[in-house]
Amino acid sequence: MPQTGLGVALKTLRERRTLSLREIGQLSSVDHAYIYRLETGEKTNPSQDLVEKLLKVLKPGARDAALVMWLVGHADADPSLVEFVLQDPSISIDVFSAAAGIRHRGNARPAPATIITRIKKAFEDEDD
């Protein structure tokens, strides 16, 4: 199964809290096996209610919570971009969602840092 952006986000946030799959399962009342399937990309369509239960336990900041909720409706988001954005708190949800919405021709996809730089520049040019 290919990894999903949502799976990357959930796993990253869980590891930040140093919680095991069983611990987050117990704290959120969500089956740990289902959480594992979300993290690995085997499952891709969780309900908003289920994700909110996980977020209560994961306690991310407002930006990361918004990112996760955005990913619920956008299963095709690039996992490497999600990972990059989660590592850099200076990237806003607006910049992320614009970057995630870019479609590329061919098989070559620019590196996440390149995409984010281009989006930030476009946003700056708009402001001028």
Backbone as XML, in Angstrom:
<?xml version="1.0"?>
<chain id="A" units="angstrom">
  <residue number="1" name="MET">
    <atom name="N" x="0.836" y="-1.188" z="0.000"/>
    <atom name="CA" x="0.000" y="0.000" z="0.000"/>
    <atom name="C" x="0.879" y="1.250" z="0.000"/>
  </residue>
  <residue number="2" name="PRO">
    <atom name="N" x="0.565" y="2.186" z="-0.871"/>
    <atom name="CA" x="1.311" y="3.450" z="-0.826"/>
    <atom name="C" x="0.878" y="4.290" z="0.368"/>
  </residue>
  <residue number="3" name="GLN">
    <atom name="N" x="1.840" y="4.941" z="0.961"/>
    <atom name="CA" x="1.571" y="5.815" z="2.115"/>
    <atom name="C" x="0.729" y="6.999" z="1.658"/>
  </residue>
  <residue number="4" name="THR">
    <atom name="N" x="-0.094" y="7.518" z="2.551"/>
    <atom name="CA" x="-0.915" y="8.695" z="2.253"/>
    <atom name="C" x="-0.436" y="9.882" z="3.082"/>
  </residue>
  <residue number="5" name="GLY">
    <atom name="N" x="-0.818" y="11.079" z="2.649"/>
    <atom name="CA" x="-0.487" y="12.268" z="3.424"/>
    <atom name="C" x="-1.101" y="12.219" z="4.809"/>
  </residue>
  <residue number="6" name="LEU">
    <atom name="N" x="-2.348" y="11.760" z="4.893"/>
    <atom name="CA" x="-3.012" y="11.645" z="6.188"/>
    <atom name="C" x="-2.272" y="10.649" z="7.084"/>
  </residue>
  <residue number="7" name="GLY">
    <atom name="N" x="-1.866" y="9.528" z="6.521"/>
    <atom name="CA" x="-1.128" y="8.528" z="7.294"/>
    <atom name="C" x="0.178" y="9.077" z="7.840"/>
  </residue>
  <residue number="8" name="VAL">
    <atom name="N" x="0.900" y="9.806" z="6.996"/>
    <atom name="CA" x="2.159" y="10.429" z="7.426"/>
    <atom name="C" x="1.901" y="11.412" z="8.562"/>
  </residue>
  <residue number="9" name="ALA">
    <atom name="N" x="0.851" y="12.226" z="8.418"/>
    <atom name="CA" x="0.537" y="13.227" z="9.443"/>
    <atom name="C" x="0.180" y="12.570" z="10.760"/>
  </residue>
  <residue number="10" name="LEU">
    <atom name="N" x="-0.690" y="11.567" z="10.723"/>
    <atom name="CA" x="-1.102" y="10.900" z="11.967"/>
    <atom name="C" x="0.083" y="10.229" z="12.652"/>
  </residue>
  <residue number="11" name="LYS">
    <atom name="N" x="0.911" y="9.556" z="11.879"/>
    <atom name="CA" x="2.070" y="8.872" z="12.462"/>
    <atom name="C" x="3.063" y="9.881" z="13.055"/>
  </residue>
  <residue number="12" name="THR">
    <atom name="N" x="3.309" y="10.972" z="12.342"/>
    <atom name="CA" x="4.231" y="11.998" z="12.829"/>
    <atom name="C" x="3.727" y="12.595" z="14.138"/>
  </residue>
  <residue number="13" name="LEU">
    <atom name="N" x="2.439" y="12.935" z="14.174"/>
    <atom name="CA" x="1.871" y="13.529" z="15.395"/>
    <atom name="C" x="1.873" y="12.526" z="16.549"/>
  </residue>
  <residue number="14" name="ARG">
    <atom name="N" x="1.616" y="11.261" z="16.246"/>
    <atom name="CA" x="1.638" y="10.230" z="17.298"/>
    <atom name="C" x="3.050" y="10.072" z="17.845"/>
  </residue>
  <residue number="15" name="GLU">
    <atom name="N" x="4.035" y="10.049" z="16.969"/>
    <atom name="CA" x="5.423" y="9.884" z="17.416"/>
    <atom name="C" x="5.901" y="11.106" z="18.203"/>
  </residue>
  <residue number="16" name="ARG">
    <atom name="N" x="5.420" y="12.290" z="17.850"/>
    <atom name="CA" x="5.769" y="13.491" z="18.628"/>
    <atom name="C" x="5.308" y="13.351" z="20.077"/>
  </residue>
  <residue number="17" name="ARG">
    <atom name="N" x="4.155" y="12.748" z="20.263"/>
    <atom name="CA" x="3.619" y="12.549" z="21.613"/>
    <atom name="C" x="4.197" y="11.293" z="22.267"/>
  </residue>
  <residue number="18" name="THR">
    <atom name="N" x="5.054" y="10.582" z="21.561"/>
    <atom name="CA" x="5.664" y="9.318" z="22.010"/>
    <atom name="C" x="4.610" y="8.324" z="22.497"/>
  </residue>
  <residue number="19" name="LEU">
    <atom name="N" x="3.559" y="8.169" z="21.692"/>
    <atom name="CA" x="2.500" y="7.216" z="22.005"/>
    <atom name="C" x="2.612" y="6.008" z="21.086"/>
  </residue>
  <residue number="20" name="SER">
    <atom name="N" x="2.360" y="4.838" z="21.636"/>
    <atom name="CA" x="2.284" y="3.643" z="20.805"/>
    <atom name="C" x="0.910" y="3.586" z="20.157"/>
  </residue>
  <residue number="21" name="LEU">
    <atom name="N" x="0.761" y="2.700" z="19.192"/>
    <atom name="CA" x="-0.552" y="2.523" z="18.558"/>
    <atom name="C" x="-1.589" y="2.083" z="19.587"/>
  </residue>
  <residue number="22" name="ARG">
    <atom name="N" x="-1.195" y="1.185" z="20.471"/>
    <atom name="CA" x="-2.137" y="0.723" z="21.504"/>
    <atom name="C" x="-2.540" y="1.850" z="22.450"/>
  </residue>
  <residue number="23" name="GLU">
    <atom name="N" x="-1.576" y="2.685" z="22.823"/>
    <atom name="CA" x="-1.886" y="3.796" z="23.736"/>
    <atom name="C" x="-2.860" y="4.788" z="23.102"/>
  </residue>
  <residue number="24" name="ILE">
    <atom name="N" x="-2.592" y="5.179" z="21.860"/>
    <atom name="CA" x="-3.506" y="6.125" z="21.223"/>
    <atom name="C" x="-4.872" y="5.485" z="21.008"/>
  </residue>
  <residue number="25" name="GLY">
    <atom name="N" x="-4.882" y="4.185" z="20.727"/>
    <atom name="CA" x="-6.150" y="3.476" z="20.577"/>
    <atom name="C" x="-6.969" y="3.493" z="21.856"/>
  </residue>
  <residue number="26" name="GLN">
    <atom name="N" x="-6.314" y="3.237" z="22.968"/>
    <atom name="CA" x="-7.017" y="3.234" z="24.256"/>
    <atom name="C" x="-7.495" y="4.630" z="24.635"/>
  </residue>
  <residue number="27" name="LEU">
    <atom name="N" x="-6.651" y="5.623" z="24.421"/>
    <atom name="CA" x="-6.998" y="6.993" z="24.811"/>
    <atom name="C" x="-8.095" y="7.605" z="23.929"/>
  </residue>
  <residue number="28" name="SER">
    <atom name="N" x="-8.163" y="7.157" z="22.673"/>
    <atom name="CA" x="-9.137" y="7.739" z="21.743"/>
    <atom name="C" x="-10.371" y="6.862" z="21.537"/>
  </residue>
  <residue number="29" name="SER">
    <atom name="N" x="-10.348" y="5.655" z="22.090"/>
    <atom name="CA" x="-11.426" y="4.680" z="21.872"/>
    <atom name="C" x="-11.572" y="4.313" z="20.398"/>
  </residue>
  <residue number="30" name="VAL">
    <atom name="N" x="-10.443" y="4.298" z="19.686"/>
    <atom name="CA" x="-10.394" y="3.874" z="18.291"/>
    <atom name="C" x="-9.482" y="2.651" z="18.239"/>
  </residue>
  <residue number="31" name="ASP">
    <atom name="N" x="-9.908" y="1.620" z="17.528"/>
    <atom name="CA" x="-9.127" y="0.391" z="17.427"/>
    <atom name="C" x="-7.713" y="0.688" z="16.911"/>
  </residue>
  <residue number="32" name="HIS">
    <atom name="N" x="-6.700" y="0.208" z="17.641"/>
    <atom name="CA" x="-5.317" y="0.485" z="17.260"/>
    <atom name="C" x="-4.976" y="-0.082" z="15.882"/>
  </residue>
  <residue number="33" name="ALA">
    <atom name="N" x="-5.606" y="-1.184" z="15.506"/>
    <atom name="CA" x="-5.358" y="-1.773" z="14.185"/>
    <atom name="C" x="-5.881" y="-0.845" z="13.083"/>
  </residue>
  <residue number="34" name="TYR">
    <atom name="N" x="-7.004" y="-0.189" z="13.334"/>
    <atom name="CA" x="-7.540" y="0.762" z="12.360"/>
    <atom name="C" x="-6.616" y="1.968" z="12.231"/>
  </residue>
  <residue number="35" name="ILE">
    <atom name="N" x="-6.078" y="2.435" z="13.348"/>
    <atom name="CA" x="-5.134" y="3.563" z="13.319"/>
    <atom name="C" x="-3.900" y="3.169" z="12.499"/>
  </residue>
  <residue number="36" name="TYR">
    <atom name="N" x="-3.423" y="1.947" z="12.718"/>
    <atom name="CA" x="-2.271" y="1.447" z="11.953"/>
    <atom name="C" x="-2.593" y="1.457" z="10.457"/>
  </residue>
  <residue number="37" name="ARG">
    <atom name="N" x="-3.785" y="1.001" z="10.093"/>
    <atom name="CA" x="-4.175" y="0.974" z="8.675"/>
    <atom name="C" x="-4.259" y="2.388" z="8.093"/>
  </residue>
  <residue number="38" name="LEU">
    <atom name="N" x="-4.693" y="3.335" z="8.895"/>
    <atom name="CA" x="-4.699" y="4.732" z="8.438"/>
    <atom name="C" x="-3.267" y="5.223" z="8.210"/>
  </residue>
  <residue number="39" name="GLU">
    <atom name="N" x="-2.390" y="4.913" z="9.153"/>
    <atom name="CA" x="-1.001" y="5.371" z="9.046"/>
    <atom name="C" x="-0.280" y="4.767" z="7.848"/>
  </residue>
  <residue number="40" name="THR">
    <atom name="N" x="-0.587" y="3.529" z="7.506"/>
    <atom name="CA" x="0.107" y="2.862" z="6.406"/>
    <atom name="C" x="-0.550" y="3.096" z="5.052"/>
  </residue>
  <residue number="41" name="GLY">
    <atom name="N" x="-1.734" y="3.694" z="5.035"/>
    <atom name="CA" x="-2.416" y="3.955" z="3.779"/>
    <atom name="C" x="-3.369" y="2.864" z="3.344"/>
  </residue>
  <residue number="42" name="GLU">
    <atom name="N" x="-3.487" y="1.806" z="4.150"/>
    <atom name="CA" x="-4.415" y="0.726" z="3.816"/>
    <atom name="C" x="-5.863" y="1.224" z="3.887"/>
  </residue>
  <residue number="43" name="LYS">
    <atom name="N" x="-6.155" y="2.107" z="4.824"/>
    <atom name="CA" x="-7.466" y="2.758" z="4.946"/>
    <atom name="C" x="-7.269" y="4.237" z="4.635"/>
  </residue>
  <residue number="44" name="THR">
    <atom name="N" x="-8.243" y="4.816" z="3.917"/>
    <atom name="CA" x="-8.054" y="6.203" z="3.497"/>
    <atom name="C" x="-9.238" y="7.121" z="3.750"/>
  </residue>
  <residue number="45" name="ASN">
    <atom name="N" x="-10.364" y="6.603" z="4.185"/>
    <atom name="CA" x="-11.553" y="7.447" z="4.330"/>
    <atom name="C" x="-12.099" y="7.461" z="5.747"/>
  </residue>
  <residue number="46" name="PRO">
    <atom name="N" x="-11.355" y="7.946" z="6.712"/>
    <atom name="CA" x="-11.903" y="7.987" z="8.073"/>
    <atom name="C" x="-12.979" y="9.062" z="8.179"/>
  </residue>
  <residue number="47" name="SER">
    <atom name="N" x="-13.881" y="8.874" z="9.098"/>
    <atom name="CA" x="-14.898" y="9.902" z="9.318"/>
    <atom name="C" x="-14.251" y="11.093" z="10.027"/>
  </residue>
  <residue number="48" name="GLN">
    <atom name="N" x="-14.874" y="12.229" z="9.896"/>
    <atom name="CA" x="-14.371" y="13.431" z="10.568"/>
    <atom name="C" x="-14.425" y="13.235" z="12.082"/>
  </residue>
  <residue number="49" name="ASP">
    <atom name="N" x="-15.452" y="12.550" z="12.568"/>
    <atom name="CA" x="-15.602" y="12.278" z="13.992"/>
    <atom name="C" x="-14.424" y="11.448" z="14.514"/>
  </residue>
  <residue number="50" name="LEU">
    <atom name="N" x="-14.037" y="10.431" z="13.752"/>
    <atom name="CA" x="-12.917" y="9.578" z="14.165"/>
    <atom name="C" x="-11.623" y="10.384" z="14.214"/>
  </residue>
  <residue number="51" name="VAL">
    <atom name="N" x="-11.400" y="11.211" z="13.215"/>
    <atom name="CA" x="-10.183" y="12.020" z="13.180"/>
    <atom name="C" x="-10.171" y="13.006" z="14.342"/>
  </residue>
  <residue number="52" name="GLU">
    <atom name="N" x="-11.315" y="13.561" z="14.671"/>
    <atom name="CA" x="-11.383" y="14.477" z="15.813"/>
    <atom name="C" x="-11.052" y="13.763" z="17.120"/>
  </residue>
  <residue number="53" name="LYS">
    <atom name="N" x="-11.472" y="12.501" z="17.265"/>
    <atom name="CA" x="-11.108" y="11.716" z="18.452"/>
    <atom name="C" x="-9.593" y="11.555" z="18.541"/>
  </residue>
  <residue number="54" name="LEU">
    <atom name="N" x="-8.966" y="11.262" z="17.398"/>
    <atom name="CA" x="-7.507" y="11.101" z="17.381"/>
    <atom name="C" x="-6.809" y="12.425" z="17.696"/>
  </residue>
  <residue number="55" name="LEU">
    <atom name="N" x="-7.322" y="13.516" z="17.143"/>
    <atom name="CA" x="-6.698" y="14.828" z="17.379"/>
    <atom name="C" x="-6.793" y="15.250" z="18.839"/>
  </residue>
  <residue number="56" name="LYS">
    <atom name="N" x="-7.870" y="14.860" z="19.530"/>
    <atom name="CA" x="-7.988" y="15.186" z="20.962"/>
    <atom name="C" x="-6.850" y="14.551" z="21.747"/>
  </residue>
  <residue number="57" name="VAL">
    <atom name="N" x="-6.464" y="13.349" z="21.351"/>
    <atom name="CA" x="-5.385" y="12.641" z="22.033"/>
    <atom name="C" x="-4.021" y="13.166" z="21.576"/>
  </residue>
  <residue number="58" name="LEU">
    <atom name="N" x="-3.890" y="13.444" z="20.284"/>
    <atom name="CA" x="-2.604" y="13.873" z="19.740"/>
    <atom name="C" x="-2.249" y="15.309" z="20.124"/>
  </residue>
  <residue number="59" name="LYS">
    <atom name="N" x="-3.256" y="16.132" z="20.385"/>
    <atom name="CA" x="-3.076" y="17.516" z="20.829"/>
    <atom name="C" x="-2.102" y="18.322" z="19.961"/>
  </residue>
  <residue number="60" name="PRO">
    <atom name="N" x="-2.341" y="18.338" z="18.644"/>
    <atom name="CA" x="-1.455" y="19.153" z="17.805"/>
    <atom name="C" x="-1.804" y="20.627" z="17.943"/>
  </residue>
  <residue number="61" name="GLY">
    <atom name="N" x="-0.923" y="21.468" z="17.458"/>
    <atom name="CA" x="-1.220" y="22.892" z="17.413"/>
    <atom name="C" x="-2.322" y="23.152" z="16.388"/>
  </residue>
  <residue number="62" name="ALA">
    <atom name="N" x="-2.818" y="24.369" z="16.350"/>
    <atom name="CA" x="-3.931" y="24.717" z="15.458"/>
    <atom name="C" x="-3.580" y="24.467" z="13.989"/>
  </residue>
  <residue number="63" name="ARG">
    <atom name="N" x="-2.373" y="24.827" z="13.584"/>
    <atom name="CA" x="-1.976" y="24.638" z="12.190"/>
    <atom name="C" x="-1.940" y="23.163" z="11.820"/>
  </residue>
  <residue number="64" name="ASP">
    <atom name="N" x="-1.332" y="22.329" z="12.680"/>
    <atom name="CA" x="-1.234" y="20.897" z="12.380"/>
    <atom name="C" x="-2.601" y="20.226" z="12.414"/>
  </residue>
  <residue number="65" name="ALA">
    <atom name="N" x="-3.476" y="20.663" z="13.311"/>
    <atom name="CA" x="-4.834" y="20.113" z="13.349"/>
    <atom name="C" x="-5.578" y="20.479" z="12.067"/>
  </residue>
  <residue number="66" name="ALA">
    <atom name="N" x="-5.426" y="21.719" z="11.604"/>
    <atom name="CA" x="-6.061" y="22.144" z="10.356"/>
    <atom name="C" x="-5.507" y="21.352" z="9.175"/>
  </residue>
  <residue number="67" name="LEU">
    <atom name="N" x="-4.218" y="21.084" z="9.187"/>
    <atom name="CA" x="-3.589" y="20.302" z="8.132"/>
    <atom name="C" x="-4.195" y="18.895" z="8.088"/>
  </residue>
  <residue number="68" name="VAL">
    <atom name="N" x="-4.323" y="18.256" z="9.238"/>
    <atom name="CA" x="-4.902" y="16.902" z="9.296"/>
    <atom name="C" x="-6.345" y="16.914" z="8.795"/>
  </residue>
  <residue number="69" name="MET">
    <atom name="N" x="-7.120" y="17.888" z="9.227"/>
    <atom name="CA" x="-8.518" y="17.956" z="8.786"/>
    <atom name="C" x="-8.611" y="18.206" z="7.280"/>
  </residue>
  <residue number="70" name="TRP">
    <atom name="N" x="-7.699" y="18.985" z="6.728"/>
    <atom name="CA" x="-7.660" y="19.211" z="5.285"/>
    <atom name="C" x="-7.348" y="17.899" z="4.567"/>
  </residue>
  <residue number="71" name="LEU">
    <atom name="N" x="-6.424" y="17.130" z="5.127"/>
    <atom name="CA" x="-6.019" y="15.871" z="4.500"/>
    <atom name="C" x="-7.141" y="14.835" z="4.458"/>
  </residue>
  <residue number="72" name="VAL">
    <atom name="N" x="-8.084" y="14.918" z="5.397"/>
    <atom name="CA" x="-9.202" y="13.974" z="5.407"/>
    <atom name="C" x="-9.951" y="14.022" z="4.073"/>
  </residue>
  <residue number="73" name="GLY">
    <atom name="N" x="-10.090" y="15.192" z="3.512"/>
    <atom name="CA" x="-10.800" y="15.330" z="2.247"/>
    <atom name="C" x="-9.922" y="15.322" z="1.014"/>
  </residue>
  <residue number="74" name="HIS">
    <atom name="N" x="-8.611" y="15.132" z="1.203"/>
    <atom name="CA" x="-7.666" y="15.187" z="0.081"/>
    <atom name="C" x="-6.683" y="14.020" z="0.170"/>
  </residue>
  <residue number="75" name="ALA">
    <atom name="N" x="-7.174" y="12.844" z="-0.135"/>
    <atom name="CA" x="-6.367" y="11.628" z="0.004"/>
    <atom name="C" x="-5.180" y="11.589" z="-0.949"/>
  </residue>
  <residue number="76" name="ASP">
    <atom name="N" x="-5.205" y="12.405" z="-1.991"/>
    <atom name="CA" x="-4.129" y="12.358" z="-2.976"/>
    <atom name="C" x="-2.952" y="13.283" z="-2.656"/>
  </residue>
  <residue number="77" name="ALA">
    <atom name="N" x="-2.970" y="13.931" z="-1.503"/>
    <atom name="CA" x="-1.870" y="14.836" z="-1.125"/>
    <atom name="C" x="-0.552" y="14.067" z="-1.038"/>
  </residue>
  <residue number="78" name="ASP">
    <atom name="N" x="0.504" y="14.681" z="-1.527"/>
    <atom name="CA" x="1.830" y="14.066" z="-1.562"/>
    <atom name="C" x="2.376" y="13.854" z="-0.139"/>
  </residue>
  <residue number="79" name="PRO">
    <atom name="N" x="2.633" y="12.605" z="0.250"/>
    <atom name="CA" x="3.137" y="12.331" z="1.606"/>
    <atom name="C" x="4.458" y="13.037" z="1.924"/>
  </residue>
  <residue number="80" name="SER">
    <atom name="N" x="5.337" y="13.170" z="0.941"/>
    <atom name="CA" x="6.617" y="13.839" z="1.213"/>
    <atom name="C" x="6.405" y="15.333" z="1.474"/>
  </residue>
  <residue number="81" name="LEU">
    <atom name="N" x="5.424" y="15.934" z="0.821"/>
    <atom name="CA" x="5.101" y="17.335" z="1.081"/>
    <atom name="C" x="4.528" y="17.498" z="2.488"/>
  </residue>
  <residue number="82" name="VAL">
    <atom name="N" x="3.648" y="16.585" z="2.880"/>
    <atom name="CA" x="3.059" y="16.622" z="4.228"/>
    <atom name="C" x="4.157" y="16.509" z="5.276"/>
  </residue>
  <residue number="83" name="GLU">
    <atom name="N" x="5.062" y="15.571" z="5.081"/>
    <atom name="CA" x="6.166" y="15.383" z="6.030"/>
    <atom name="C" x="7.024" y="16.645" z="6.122"/>
  </residue>
  <residue number="84" name="PHE">
    <atom name="N" x="7.316" y="17.246" z="4.981"/>
    <atom name="CA" x="8.132" y="18.462" z="4.943"/>
    <atom name="C" x="7.449" y="19.599" z="5.701"/>
  </residue>
  <residue number="85" name="VAL">
    <atom name="N" x="6.157" y="19.780" z="5.463"/>
    <atom name="CA" x="5.409" y="20.870" z="6.093"/>
    <atom name="C" x="5.303" y="20.656" z="7.606"/>
  </residue>
  <residue number="86" name="LEU">
    <atom name="N" x="5.119" y="19.422" z="8.035"/>
    <atom name="CA" x="5.036" y="19.143" z="9.472"/>
    <atom name="C" x="6.348" y="19.448" z="10.191"/>
  </residue>
  <residue number="87" name="GLN">
    <atom name="N" x="7.458" y="19.392" z="9.469"/>
    <atom name="CA" x="8.763" y="19.670" z="10.072"/>
    <atom name="C" x="9.086" y="21.161" z="10.124"/>
  </residue>
  <residue number="88" name="ASP">
    <atom name="N" x="8.318" y="21.973" z="9.381"/>
    <atom name="CA" x="8.601" y="23.410" z="9.322"/>
    <atom name="C" x="7.363" y="24.201" z="9.749"/>
  </residue>
  <residue number="89" name="PRO">
    <atom name="N" x="7.302" y="24.604" z="11.017"/>
    <atom name="CA" x="6.109" y="25.305" z="11.514"/>
    <atom name="C" x="5.885" y="26.684" z="10.895"/>
  </residue>
  <residue number="90" name="SER">
    <atom name="N" x="6.843" y="27.189" z="10.137"/>
    <atom name="CA" x="6.663" y="28.507" z="9.519"/>
    <atom name="C" x="5.772" y="28.446" z="8.274"/>
  </residue>
  <residue number="91" name="ILE">
    <atom name="N" x="5.495" y="27.249" z="7.778"/>
    <atom name="CA" x="4.664" y="27.098" z="6.581"/>
    <atom name="C" x="3.193" y="27.105" z="6.999"/>
  </residue>
  <residue number="92" name="SER">
    <atom name="N" x="2.465" y="28.076" z="6.483"/>
    <atom name="CA" x="1.045" y="28.209" z="6.858"/>
    <atom name="C" x="0.191" y="27.156" z="6.155"/>
  </residue>
  <residue number="93" name="ILE">
    <atom name="N" x="-1.015" y="26.967" z="6.671"/>
    <atom name="CA" x="-1.955" y="26.022" z="6.062"/>
    <atom name="C" x="-2.339" y="26.498" z="4.667"/>
  </residue>
  <residue number="94" name="ASP">
    <atom name="N" x="-2.390" y="27.812" z="4.434"/>
    <atom name="CA" x="-2.710" y="28.340" z="3.103"/>
    <atom name="C" x="-1.630" y="27.985" z="2.092"/>
  </residue>
  <residue number="95" name="VAL">
    <atom name="N" x="-0.378" y="28.143" z="2.493"/>
    <atom name="CA" x="0.736" y="27.790" z="1.608"/>
    <atom name="C" x="0.732" y="26.285" z="1.358"/>
  </residue>
  <residue number="96" name="PHE">
    <atom name="N" x="0.518" y="25.495" z="2.421"/>
    <atom name="CA" x="0.476" y="24.047" z="2.252"/>
    <atom name="C" x="-0.628" y="23.620" z="1.292"/>
  </residue>
  <residue number="97" name="SER">
    <atom name="N" x="-1.849" y="24.118" z="1.509"/>
    <atom name="CA" x="-2.967" y="23.669" z="0.668"/>
    <atom name="C" x="-2.768" y="24.089" z="-0.784"/>
  </residue>
  <residue number="98" name="ALA">
    <atom name="N" x="-2.168" y="25.256" z="-1.014"/>
    <atom name="CA" x="-1.861" y="25.671" z="-2.387"/>
    <atom name="C" x="-0.804" y="24.749" z="-2.998"/>
  </residue>
  <residue number="99" name="ALA">
    <atom name="N" x="0.219" y="24.425" z="-2.231"/>
    <atom name="CA" x="1.276" y="23.540" z="-2.725"/>
    <atom name="C" x="0.746" y="22.135" z="-2.992"/>
  </residue>
  <residue number="100" name="ALA">
    <atom name="N" x="-0.123" y="21.661" z="-2.117"/>
    <atom name="CA" x="-0.675" y="20.308" z="-2.279"/>
    <atom name="C" x="-1.609" y="20.220" z="-3.476"/>
  </residue>
  <residue number="101" name="GLY">
    <atom name="N" x="-2.173" y="21.348" z="-3.877"/>
    <atom name="CA" x="-3.105" y="21.351" z="-5.000"/>
    <atom name="C" x="-2.451" y="21.471" z="-6.359"/>
  </residue>
  <residue number="102" name="ILE">
    <atom name="N" x="-1.154" y="21.660" z="-6.390"/>
    <atom name="CA" x="-0.444" y="21.803" z="-7.666"/>
    <atom name="C" x="-0.377" y="20.459" z="-8.373"/>
  </residue>
  <residue number="103" name="ARG">
    <atom name="N" x="-0.669" y="20.470" z="-9.655"/>
    <atom name="CA" x="-0.539" y="19.272" z="-10.482"/>
    <atom name="C" x="0.716" y="19.418" z="-11.344"/>
  </residue>
  <residue number="104" name="HIS">
    <atom name="N" x="1.422" y="18.323" z="-11.529"/>
    <atom name="CA" x="2.682" y="18.345" z="-12.268"/>
    <atom name="C" x="2.559" y="17.490" z="-13.520"/>
  </residue>
  <residue number="105" name="ARG">
    <atom name="N" x="3.204" y="17.954" z="-14.568"/>
    <atom name="CA" x="3.250" y="17.163" z="-15.791"/>
    <atom name="C" x="4.393" y="16.172" z="-15.701"/>
  </residue>
  <residue number="106" name="GLY">
    <atom name="N" x="4.185" y="15.013" z="-16.304"/>
    <atom name="CA" x="5.241" y="14.008" z="-16.327"/>
    <atom name="C" x="5.409" y="13.327" z="-14.987"/>
  </residue>
  <residue number="107" name="ASN">
    <atom name="N" x="6.469" y="12.555" z="-14.874"/>
    <atom name="CA" x="6.726" y="11.783" z="-13.657"/>
    <atom name="C" x="7.565" y="12.534" z="-12.641"/>
  </residue>
  <residue number="108" name="ALA">
    <atom name="N" x="8.283" y="13.549" z="-13.083"/>
    <atom name="CA" x="9.178" y="14.270" z="-12.184"/>
    <atom name="C" x="8.382" y="15.275" z="-11.357"/>
  </residue>
  <residue number="109" name="ARG">
    <atom name="N" x="8.428" y="15.103" z="-10.056"/>
    <atom name="CA" x="7.755" y="16.027" z="-9.140"/>
    <atom name="C" x="8.852" y="16.796" z="-8.402"/>
  </residue>
  <residue number="110" name="PRO">
    <atom name="N" x="8.767" y="18.128" z="-8.384"/>
    <atom name="CA" x="9.799" y="18.893" z="-7.680"/>
    <atom name="C" x="9.843" y="18.526" z="-6.189"/>
  </residue>
  <residue number="111" name="ALA">
    <atom name="N" x="10.973" y="18.758" z="-5.585"/>
    <atom name="CA" x="11.128" y="18.503" z="-4.152"/>
    <atom name="C" x="10.167" y="19.404" z="-3.377"/>
  </residue>
  <residue number="112" name="PRO">
    <atom name="N" x="9.680" y="18.930" z="-2.219"/>
    <atom name="CA" x="8.758" y="19.748" z="-1.423"/>
    <atom name="C" x="9.284" y="21.149" z="-1.131"/>
  </residue>
  <residue number="113" name="ALA">
    <atom name="N" x="10.564" y="21.279" z="-0.825"/>
    <atom name="CA" x="11.135" y="22.602" z="-0.528"/>
    <atom name="C" x="10.995" y="23.535" z="-1.730"/>
  </residue>
  <residue number="114" name="THR">
    <atom name="N" x="11.186" y="23.009" z="-2.928"/>
    <atom name="CA" x="11.057" y="23.800" z="-4.150"/>
    <atom name="C" x="9.623" y="24.258" z="-4.343"/>
  </residue>
  <residue number="115" name="ILE">
    <atom name="N" x="8.686" y="23.358" z="-4.135"/>
    <atom name="CA" x="7.269" y="23.695" z="-4.294"/>
    <atom name="C" x="6.863" y="24.792" z="-3.304"/>
  </residue>
  <residue number="116" name="ILE">
    <atom name="N" x="7.251" y="24.613" z="-2.048"/>
    <atom name="CA" x="6.894" y="25.590" z="-1.007"/>
    <atom name="C" x="7.503" y="26.959" z="-1.334"/>
  </residue>
  <residue number="117" name="THR">
    <atom name="N" x="8.751" y="26.983" z="-1.772"/>
    <atom name="CA" x="9.410" y="28.243" z="-2.133"/>
    <atom name="C" x="8.656" y="28.940" z="-3.251"/>
  </residue>
  <residue number="118" name="ARG">
    <atom name="N" x="8.232" y="28.174" z="-4.257"/>
    <atom name="CA" x="7.492" y="28.764" z="-5.382"/>
    <atom name="C" x="6.151" y="29.326" z="-4.919"/>
  </residue>
  <residue number="119" name="ILE">
    <atom name="N" x="5.453" y="28.615" z="-4.064"/>
    <atom name="CA" x="4.142" y="29.078" z="-3.577"/>
    <atom name="C" x="4.319" y="30.340" z="-2.729"/>
  </residue>
  <residue number="120" name="LYS">
    <atom name="N" x="5.299" y="30.333" z="-1.822"/>
    <atom name="CA" x="5.537" y="31.524" z="-0.997"/>
    <atom name="C" x="5.845" y="32.735" z="-1.872"/>
  </residue>
  <residue number="121" name="LYS">
    <atom name="N" x="6.654" y="32.537" z="-2.922"/>
    <atom name="CA" x="6.991" y="33.634" z="-3.831"/>
    <atom name="C" x="5.737" y="34.122" z="-4.545"/>
  </residue>
  <residue number="122" name="ALA">
    <atom name="N" x="4.887" y="33.211" z="-4.978"/>
    <atom name="CA" x="3.644" y="33.606" z="-5.654"/>
    <atom name="C" x="2.747" y="34.406" z="-4.711"/>
  </residue>
  <residue number="123" name="PHE">
    <atom name="N" x="2.668" y="33.980" z="-3.452"/>
    <atom name="CA" x="1.864" y="34.713" z="-2.469"/>
    <atom name="C" x="2.444" y="36.106" z="-2.218"/>
  </residue>
  <residue number="124" name="GLU">
    <atom name="N" x="3.774" y="36.207" z="-2.160"/>
    <atom name="CA" x="4.411" y="37.509" z="-1.959"/>
    <atom name="C" x="4.157" y="38.427" z="-3.145"/>
  </residue>
  <residue number="125" name="ASP">
    <atom name="N" x="4.234" y="37.869" z="-4.365"/>
    <atom name="CA" x="3.995" y="38.657" z="-5.568"/>
    <atom name="C" x="2.561" y="39.176" z="-5.608"/>
  </residue>
  <residue number="126" name="GLU">
    <atom name="N" x="1.606" y="38.384" z="-5.096"/>
    <atom name="CA" x="0.209" y="38.803" z="-5.031"/>
    <atom name="C" x="0.029" y="40.011" z="-4.122"/>
  </residue>
  <residue number="127" name="ASP">
    <atom name="N" x="0.800" y="40.018" z="-3.020"/>
    <atom name="CA" x="0.684" y="41.088" z="-2.026"/>
    <atom name="C" x="1.234" y="42.424" z="-2.532"/>
  </residue>
  <residue number="128" name="ASP">
    <atom name="N" x="2.132" y="42.353" z="-3.514"/>
    <atom name="CA" x="2.764" y="43.593" z="-4.029"/>
    <atom name="C" x="1.850" y="44.383" z="-4.920"/>
  </residue>
</chain>
